[in-house]
Structures are given as C-alpha cells and as structure tokens.
C-alpha cells in the first residue's frame, strides 16, 4: 500500500515495512531486483508460495494488490512512462486471481478488456500459449453477463477472434470451429462474421483439408453477397469471356494504367477472401480446382470497377490464364502477364512470390524463352522467404526446378540445389509441395547415375521411395503430386527402355483430369511430349491391330498439341514438336521413303543444336541415329548415336549414356579404340 505514494523505495516505505524488508534481506529471503533499483523480489519461488500460504483471505489480497497496481499503471500511462507496459500483465494476473463473482459488471468488463490487451500483446510477440490462456480468461469473465453480445459486442468479438487465432496457432485446429461458432450464432454483421470464416479457412488449410477451406471461403463470400457455382463448370464462364473478347473489353492499356488504389473496405475483404480461396482451391481436389477460374474472373472484375490492391496481381495473372487456357488466346494471356508485372512494380517486392509463381509458371513461356524465368522465380523465392510468405516462396522454387529440367541444363547443379531445397521443405513442413517436385528430382538423380541400388526406371533413392510415396498419396488429395508421380515414372521408364511400365503410367495419366491452369504449365508440355514418344514405342510393340491404332491416334493427338503450342508462339516447344513429329511420321507415313523421313529427324537435330537444350540435343541425336542406322545408313546412324552419347554426358546423364552403350556395342568398341590410342 505504500506504493500509493510512488515507487517502492525505502525512503517512502512506512518504518515497520522498511524494518521487515531489511530483516528479510539479511535472511536472504528477499534480494534486490536485478533490473530495477531499490526494488526487491523473493530469492526463491518457494519463499513466495510460503508467504502466500500464510495469508488467510488470499483472494482479497490479490484484488487489493491488483487495484493498487492498476492505479499506479494508470498514473504511469498519463505520464507516458514505459513501466506501464510491463505492469499490464501483473495487474491482469493479480485481478484475475482475486476476482470474485460478487464484483460489479463494470469491474468484470474492465478486467476482461485488460485481459484481452494482455493476450493481444502476447500474440504479437508470438507467445501463443499465454495469449490463448488470457483470451480464455477474458471469455470466462464475460460469460457471466447475460446480455453480453447486445451490450459488449465489440469486446466479445475481439476476445472470440483472439481465442480462435491463438488456439489455431497452438495446433488445436478443431477448437477453432467451436470458438468461432459463438460469433456466427450471435452476430449478423459481415464485419464480424467474415473474420471468423477467415480463421476457419486458415485452420482447415493448416491441416491440409483444402476442400473444406474452400467451402469456408464460399460461405464467407455468400455473407458478403458473392455467390459462385459449386460444380465449377468452365463452360458457364465462357460466354462472358467470349463477350469480353468480342467487344474489346479491357483492350486499351490506358484502362489499366489509370487504375486507382482500391479503398472500398468491403471489396478489399472480398478480394482477400477470393485470394485465400484460390490458394487452397489450387491445392485441393479436381472439383475445387474447377472453381479457380470463377474466382480469378471475379477478382478481375472487382479490380476494374473499384481499383487495384495486392490481390489484383494474381487476379490479372489469373485472368491471363483464363484467356490462354479456356479461350486459347495466348496473345491476351501473355499480355495480362505483363499487366500483372506492371502492378507488381507499383506495389513492391512484398507480394513478389505469388505473382512470380503465377506469371512465370503459367504465362511467360507462352511467348518468351523458358530460360528467362529462372531469375525471376528465384527472386520470388528469396522475397517470399524474407516476408514469411513461405508457401508461395516454395512454389516458386518448385517451378524453378521444373523449368531448369525442361531447359536441358546440366543435371548435377539441379540435384545439389534440390538437396538444400529438401532440407528447407522439411524445416517448413511443406511436404505437400515437395511430393509434387521429388519425382522429377529423383528422375534427374537416376539419369545422373546416383541411384545404384535400385532399377534406374524405379523412382526410389535419395529423394523419395516409390512405394512409400504411392501409399501416402493414396490417402491424400494431392492430385498434383499424383500426376507428377505418374509423369516422372513414365519418363524414367522411357529413358531406360521399360516400355510396358511406361504404358501403365501413360494409361493412368490419360485417365486423369487436367485443370485449365495446369494445362498451361510448361511441365505439362513435357508430359505431353514424353507421352507421345511412349505412344510411338507402344505402337511399334503392339501385338493387335486395335491397340496399335489406339497408340497411333494417341501419338497423333500429342504431336498436334505440341504443334499448336509452337505455332501460337511458344519458342521452347520447337524441339519437342519436331522430335515428336519425326517419330510420329515414322509410324504413320507408310508411303514416304526412309530418306525423306530421316530428314525430319535431322531437322529436329538441327533445331535442338540451335536452341541449345542438352537434353533435346541428346534425345534428337539418339532417335535420329536409331532410325537412320536401321533404315538408311548404318555408319551415319552410329555417328549420330556417338553424338547423342556425348550430349548425354554433357547433360550429366551418365546412366543414360551407359544405357545407350549397352544397346549399341559399337559405341563401346569406339570407346576402347580411343583409350588404346
């Protein structure tokens, strides 16, 4: 009580208290406080507990101490002194321990508000367990008030949202549903309801229940007056897209350059909900992925009407994906990639990860070289990690890995980079993204001869185990990882001549749906390319006419897809197109001469050499060498196969080079002659 006059200094203590403090200090029960001069603390917690045990009316003591400290805190706040900040917690602790149900409603509300402030401060310091305890204490205080929602709606909303957020951060996702239901049952305002749905979306996303997260997003949007179809049929959106194209909607660059910053609160929240819904819909089932075009289109419309915000960047990129994927308008799709990047420059690097993932993962390569994407994708990864946008950051790194492989650069640097990537994924618990990347990293490792214990066509080794991965994916809804598994498995089987296994993987891929956005990725072009090559091999090995014709038509369709991409302006599709067309003509052009068909292979070899992809240089030379050796000129064919072997070595695919030598012993004889010389 002597604290009423000021700080705890001996000169301001009553004589009796000062005498007691001196005596206890000599006995080493009290010791000087290490941080605050002329103040004291118990030397051990047990002394503190013993002192409290001597108090008969302990609750009243805590209440008296709390009230005295509260007055001191208020005085410090008026004077702007820093001591007020740390007194917050002590006041709340003492008053909560001393609170009696007989206290007035005013005291109850005041203490609940103080407890909320303590919880908020703890949450801001990432101390989620204490923050969760404070929010629970505050809600317990308010529950005794009968008409609490009518009288104290703002405080109740704050306490419930703080409680839901902190228990979610503590890993208790199931409690989020129960806590937020309090708001949904008692509030009719979208300002209160939508934050509750936001927490539910995050909670489901945290445990990889992406479909449920999307459904929560749809429910939040419904409260905001936005409705979307649940079946996600893209044909329902095409009439509006066709109308926009016909009337030139948004064709004028000035329409976008003159966009102002979005200030409407409701539509800012709608954009944020839509952005979260897109994030989880892409990672969910094929049904949730079908909703993504509708979300992007609505974000694009809102941006044009109300101005731009952070979420307008993926909105523009998403609209570009719609134009290119749904409407086959690559020019417009690529233009919106540029518009998204224009907005990105105005907003800054804090949103670089998501915009880079979408723009450089789906749109840039439609008209420009794939090699130009490596720098921006790595920059997106670095910027995303710097601002804790880890999901978008690792997506950038995953696409970087895919593009590096497709460019045909040496494999060993990629493998070394992915070792570090695996450590990062493990630390961040981003196994879902890693599972969609690991099959191709393991494929690169097998091609490089780093997997001596298993079959080269079996994707088991340093980066993944095929059987274990299959078991995990059976119980998950990670369709991107499932597709990557089958596509990489098909490719590994093709590289090492196991065409029956490749055929099994091909049938699984054919039976899977592909989303509008996924079909635009360059990795899908790679999948189409190798599916076509496998179809040609299976045609040659078919024992029945029906199966041979089936694979003939499949090879034709795959070649036509690549030709269309190339003609629309994708420069990196040239190699794939010419190689696959040469293979397809070798089984379909019955009346062409062998020499004429050989020209198609040689054209593919020239194209690969001009573009410089080591993978395609090696593969085009191998296929040309095989065909010419068997049908035109054996000596010239062997020369091409030697060039293929050297290109495989330059690509670091030493296991593939050795596999080629086993198929053509003349290559080994040539090697022995060189060693002798």
N, C-alpha and C positions, 0 to 999 in steps of 0.2 A: 504493500500500500504506500510505502514511502516513495514509490515510483511516480506517484501523482505529481510530485514537485519537479521531476526531471529524470535524468539518467541515474543508474544505480551506482552512485559514488558514495564512499564512506562519509564524506562531509555532509551529505544530505540524508543519511540514514538516521533513524532515531537511535539514541545512545544504547538502548537494550539490544536492538538488532545489530548494531555495529559490534558490540561486545560478543554476540553469538557468532557473527561471521569470523571475527578474529580467532575465537576459540576453535571453530571448525576448520579453519585454515591451518592452525597449528597441528591439529589432529590429522591433517591430510584428507579430510572428508570433502572439503571444498578446495578448489585450486583456481588460480587466476585464469580467466578465459584467454585462450591463445590469440584471439583475433581482436578482442575489444578491451581497451584499457579500463582498469578499475571495475571490472565485472568478473563474476565468478560462475563456476559450474561444478557439478558433482564430479569427484575423481573417478567414480565408477557407477555404472547403471544400477548396481545392487544397492548402493547408498541411496540413490533416488527412489527406488522401489520401497526400501525400508522406511524412508521418510513419509512416503505416501501411505504406507500401511498404518502409520500412527495416526493418520487423520480420520476422525470419526465420520464427518459429513463431507466425503470426498467430492461428490458432485457439486455441492455448493462452492467448495474451494476452487474447483476448475472454473466454474461460472464467474466467480469473483475475479480470478486471475485474468480470465479472458476479457471481461469487461474493462478492467484496468488497462490491459494492453491495447484494447480497442481504442480507448480514449487517447492513449499515447500515440497509436498509429495514425489516428485522425489528425492529431496535432502535427506529427511529422509530415503528413501529406499536405497540410496547409502551409507548412514552412518549406516544402519541396525537398525534404531530406531523404537520402537514399535508404535510411533504416526502415522506412515504411514498407519497402518491398519485401524484406525478409520477415517482418512482423506479421504479414498477411497469414502465413502458414501457421505460426504459433497461435495467433488469435483464433483462427478457424479450428485448430486442434483443441484448444482449451474450451472454447464454447461448445463444440460438439460433444466433448466428454462430459461437460457439466450441464448440458441441455436437459430440461425437464419438460414433460408433456404439458405441465401446467403453465408454461410460459405463454406469453401473448402471441397472437397470429403475426403481429408486426415483427416481433423478435424472431419468429420462425422463418419468415420470408427474408428478413435481413441476413440471417445466418445462412440460409440456402443460397442467397446471392453471393455472399462472401465465399462459400464453399465452391460455387461454380467458378469464381475468379481463380481460386487456387488450382482447381482442376484444369482450367484453361491454360494457366501458366505452365503447369506440369506437362500438358500435351504439347505446348510449343517447344518445350525442351526435350521432347521425345521420351519423356518419362511416363509411358502409357499405363503401367500398372497403378502407380499412385493417382494418376489422373482418373482412371476408372473408379478407384475407391472414393475419390472426392465426389465425382458425379453421382455415384450410388448414394452417398451420404446426403447429398442435396436433394435427390429424388425422394429419399426416405422421409426427410423433413416435410416436403411438400405434400406427400400422400395423405397426411393427417388433415389437410384442408379440403373441405367438402367440394367447394366450387372453384377449385384451383385453376382449371382451364379457362373459366369465364373471367376470373379476377386477375390471374397472373399468366396469361397465355405466352407472352414473350419469354419470361423466365423458364416456364415449363418446356417450351420448345428448345431453348438453349441447353437445358440440362439433359433432355432426352437425346438430342443430337450429339452432345459431348459424350454421353454414356455409350451410345451406339458406335461412335467412331473409335473410342478408346478400347472397347471390348473387341472390336474387329481387329485393331492393331495388336491386341494381345493374343490373337489367334482363335478367339471364340466366335466364329462366324455365325453359328446357329443362334447365338444370343441377339444378334443384330435384328433378326426378323421379329423377335418378341418385343424388344425395346422400341423399335420404330413403329410397331403397331399402335402404341399409345398415341402417336401423332395422327396416324391415319384414322383412328377411332374418334378423335376429339377435335380435329381441325378441318376446316373447309377451304382454307386459303392455299392457293398453289405455291405461294412463297414459303409456307411451312411444309407442305406435302412433298414437293419436288426434292428438297434436300434429303428427306427420309428415303425416297426412292434412290437417290444418288448413292447413299450408303449401302442400300441393298444391292445395287448394281456392282459396286466395288467388292462387297462381301462375296457374292457369287463368283465374280471374276477371280478373286483371291484364291479360291479353291478349284479353279478351272471348270466351273459349271457355267460355261459360256452361254448356252441356250437360255438358261434361267436368267442370266444377267441381261440378255437381250429382251426377254419378256418383261423384266422390271423396267427397262428403258421404254418399251412400248406403253406400259401402264403410266409412267411419268409423262410421256408425250400426250397421252389421252387427257390427263388432267390439265395439260397446257393447251388443249384444243387442237392437237395434231393427231390425225388418225392415219394408219398405214394398213395395207392388205397383209393378212397373216400368211398367205400362200406364197407371196413373193414372185408371182408370175411376171417376168420381164416384158411379156407381150402387152401387159396393161399399161406399161410406161412408154412403149414405142410410139403410139400416136402423138403424144406430146413432144417427144424428141423429133419426130418427123416434121411436126408443125413448126418447131423452132428452126429447123434447118431450112424449111421452105420459105419462111418469112425473114430469114436472116437475123434471127433474134440473137443479140449479143455479138454480131459480126464486127461492129465498129470498135476499134481499140480504145477510142475516147470514152466509151461507156465504162470501161474498167479503170482507166487512168484517173477518171473523175470521181471514183467511188470515195465516199467519206467514211469515217470511223463509225462503227455501229455503237449507238448509245442506248437503244431501247432495251430495258432490263429484261423484259420477258423473252424477247427473241435472242438475247445473249445466252439466256439459260437454255432455250430450245436448242441453240447451236451446240452448247456444251453437252446436253443430253444426247443429241444426234451423234456427236463425235464419239462419245463413250459407247453408244450402241454399235457404231461402225467398228470400233476397236474390237469388241467382243464378238460381233457377228462374223467378222472375217475369220476368227479363230474357232468358231463353233461348227455346227453341222452344216450339211449342204443346204438345208432349209433356211438356216439363219443367214447363210451367205447370199441366198437369193434376195434377201431384204436390203442388202448393201446398196444396190443401185437406187432404190427408192429414197434411202437416207441421204445419199450424195445429192440426188436431184433436188430434194427439198432444201438442203443446205445451200445449194447454188442459187435457188430462187430467193431465199431469205437474204443472201448476200447482195443480190442485185437490187432488192427492194429497200433494205434497211442499212446497207453499208457493210464494210468488211470488219472482221475480227480475226483472232488467231485461228479459229476453226474454219475460216474461209479458205485457207491454204489447201488443206486436204479436200475441201469442197470443190475447188476449181480442178485439182488433180483428179478427184473422183468423177467430176463431170467429163473431163477428158477421157477417162477410162470408159465411161458410158458411151461417148461418141465413137471411140475407136472399137470398143468391144461389142456393143449392142448394135450400133448403126454402121459399123465398118468404115467409118470416116476417119482415116488415120491423120489426114491433114488437120482436122479440127481437134482431134485428140492431142496431137503434138503441140498445137497452138495453146491449148489450155495448160499443158505442162509449162510452157514459157510464162503464161499469165500467173500460174501458181508461184513460180520462181520470182516473178516481179513483186508479188505481195510479200514473199519471204524476205526479200531485201529490205522492204519497208518496215517489217516487224522485228527483224533481228535474229540472232542465232539461237535464241531460247526455244524456238519451235522447229529447228533445222532437222532434227532426227526424223520426225514423222513426215515432213514434206519431202525430204530426200528419199526416204523409203518409197513413197508413193510415186514421186515424179521420175526418179531414176530407176526404180524397179519395174515400172509398168509402161512409161510413156516415152522416155528419152530415146530409147533404141529403135522406136518406130521409124525415125528419120535420120538418126545420127549414130556414129560408131559406138559400139558397146564399150570399147576401151575408155571412152571419155567419162564413163560413170564411176570408175574406181575411186578417183579422188574425191568427188562429192559424197559418195557413200561412206568412205572412211571418215570424212569430215562430219557427216551426220552422226556416225557412231561416237566420235570424240565429243561433239557438242551435246549429244543426248546423255552421255555418261556424266558430263560436267554439271548438268542441271537435274540429274536424277530421273531422267526420262528413260529408264533402263530398257523397258520393253521395246520402244521404238528404236533405241540405240542398237540393241542386239539384232533387231530385224534388218537394220542397215548392214550390219556385219555379215548376216546370213546371205543377203542378196549380193554383197561384195564377193563372198566365197563362190556363189553360183556364177557370177559374171566372170570372175577370174578363170574359172574352169572352162567356161564357154569361149573365152578369148583364145584359149590354147597356149597360155604361157607356161613356163616350166613348173612342174608339179611340186618339187621339193619346198620352195618358199611357201606355197599354199599350205602344205602339210604342217610346216613349222608354225605358221600363223595360227592354224586351227588347233594346235596343241595349247597355245595360250588362250584361245577362244574357249576351249573346253573347260579350262580352269575357271574362267570368268563366269561361264554359264552355271557351273557347279556352285560357285560362291553366291551368285544371284538367284539360284533356284529357278533357272529358266530352261528346265529340261525339255519343255514342250517345243520350244523353238529349236533347241539342239537336236531333237529327234527328227526334225524335218531337214536338218543340214548334215547330220552324221553319215547317212548312207553314201552321199557323194564324196565326203571326206575319206571314208573307208575305201571307196572305189579308187580314189586317187592314190591312197596308200597301197592298195593291191597292184595297181598299174606300175607303181614305182618299185615293186618287189620288196615291200616292207612287211609282208604277211606270209611268212614261210611255213607256218604251222597248219594253215587251212587251205582248201581249194581256192584258187585265185578268183573263181566265179562266185565264191561264197563270201558274202559281206560280213565276215567276222574277224575281228582283230583288235587293234589298239583302240579304235574309236567306237566300236559297237559290237554287239553279239547278235547275229541274225535271229536266232531262236528266242532269245530274251526280248529283243525288240518286238518281234511278232506277238509274243504273249502280252506285252504291255499295251500294244496298240489295239489288241482285240477288245480290251476293257475300257478304252478311251474313245473319245470322239475326235481325235486329232487327224482329220482327213488329209491335211496337207502332208503330214508325216507318212501316212499310209501310202499316198500317191508317190512320195519321194522314195519310199522303200521299194515299191514295185518297179518304178522307172530306173532307179540305180541298179536293182537286181537284173532287169532286162539288159541294161548296158554292160554290166560285168559279164553276163553270160555270152553276150555277142562278142565282146573283145576277146574272150578266151575260147570261143568255138563251141559252147554248150547250147545248141540251138533249141533243144527240147525244153530246157529250163527257160530260155528266153521266150519261147512260145507261151509257156504258162504265165509268165509275167505280163506278156502282151494281152492275153485274154482278160486278165484282172484289170489292166488299165483301160481296155475298151469298155468294160462293164461299169466304170466309174464316171459319175457326172463331173463336169468341169465348169467352174463359175466364170462369169464374164471377165472379171479381173484376172483370174488365174490363167485364162487362155491368152492374155496379152503378155505374160512374162516371157522373157527370152528362154528361160529354163523349159517352158512348155514347148518352144520351138525345138530345143534339143531332144525332148521326149518324142516329139513327132518324127524327127529325123531318124533316131535310132529305132523307133517302131517301124518306120518304113524299111530300113535296112534289114531288120529281123523278118519282116513280111516277105522280102525278096528271098532270103535264105530258106524260109519255110516253104515258099512256093517251089523252090528247086528240090526240096527234100520230101514233098508231099507224095503220098502213095495213091491218092484218089483224085479224080478229076474235080469233084466238088470242093475238096479242101484246097487244091491248087488254085482254082478260080477264086475262092474266097480270099486267099492271100494276095492274089494278083490285084483284085479290086481294092484291097486294103492298101497295098503299096501305091496304087494309082492315087487314091484319096490323100494319103500322107504327102506324096510328092506335089499334088495340086495345092495343098495347104501352104507348103513352103514357097511354091512359085508365086502364090497370091501375096504373101508377105513381102517377098523380094520385089515384086512389081509395084507394090504400094510404097516402096522406098526404104525398106529396112536393109542397110548395107551388109550387115553381118549374116544375113540369110543367103547370100550369094553362094558361098561354099557349100552349105548344106543342100541348097536347091540343086546345084549342078551335080554333086556327088550322087544324091538320091535319084535324080532323073536318069543319070547314066546307068545306075543299077536297074532301075525300072525298065528302061528301054531294052536292056539285055535279056529280059524275060518276056517282053510284050511285042517287040518288033521282029516278028518271025521272018519277014521278007527283006530285012536290011542286011547288008553284008557285015561280016565281022570287022572289017577295016573301018566301015562307017560308024559302027557302034563304038569302036575303040577311040574314035575322035571325041566322042562325048566324055570318055574318061580322061583323055588328055586335056580337054578344055577345063575339067574340074581341077586337074593337077596345076594348070597354069593359074587359075583363079586363086587357089589356096596359096601358091607361092607368092602371088602379088599381094594378097591381104596379109599373109604372114602368120597365120594360126598354125603353130607346130602340130597340134592335134590333127587338123584337117590336111596339112601337108603330108603327114604320115599316112593317114587313112586313105586319101585320094591316090597316093602312090601305090599303096598296098592293093586297093581294089583294081586300079588300072593294071598293075603288074600281074595280078592273078588272071584277069580276063585276057590280056594280050599274050601272056605266057601260054595259056591253054588254047587260045583260038587263033592267034595271028603270028606272033614271032616269039619263040621261047626265050631267045637270048635278050631281046629288048625287054621282055617281061621281067626277067631276072634283074636287069639293071634297075628297073623301077622298084622292084622289091628291095634291092640294096639301099636305094634312096629312102624307102619307107623305113627300113631298119634304122638308118642313121637319124631320121627325123624323130622316130620314137625315142631314141637315146637322148637327142637334144631336148625332147619334151620331158625327160627323166622317167619315161615309161619303160624301164629296163626289163620288167617282167613281160610286157607285151612284145618287146624286141626279141627276147628269148623264145617266146611262144611262136613268133614268126620263123625263127631259125629252125625250130623243131618241125615245122610244117614243110620247110624248103631246105633240105640238107645242103643244097648247092651254096646257100649263103654261108653255112659253116665252113665249107671247103674253101671258099674265098677268104674267109677269116683266117684259116690255117695258113694259106699261101702268104698272106700279108705278114703273119707272125714269123714265118720262115725267112722271108725276105729281110 
